[in-house]
Amino acid sequence: MHEPATLLCAFQPNRYAVCMSRLDRITSDPAICHGKPVVRGLRYPVTDLLDLLASGMTIEDVLADYSDLEREDLLAALEFGALATGHHKVLPFDAA
């Protein structure tokens, strides 16, 4: 099981709290899905998981359909997507 990385998160303006990041679950490898960000090296691109959730599927629905995924994987995909939509550059930790 993965240990989440620690990350500073802004919950209110000018106030920070330590929260747990799940971004260590997101990987990128040119040999897997053409280097697209995927979950734990599995062939599940983050974009596909976000599409499933955006279509109205719940986390429980996705987990029921994809038994090798874990709840933390979907939360990592959501975290990655949230950061990617901001003015931040997001790279998986293992990207060169």
Secondary structure by P-SEA (a helix, b strand, c coil): cbbbbbbbbbccccbbbbbbbccccbbbbccccccccccccccccaaaaaaaaaacccaaaaaaacccccaaaaaaaaaaaaaaaccbbbbccccc
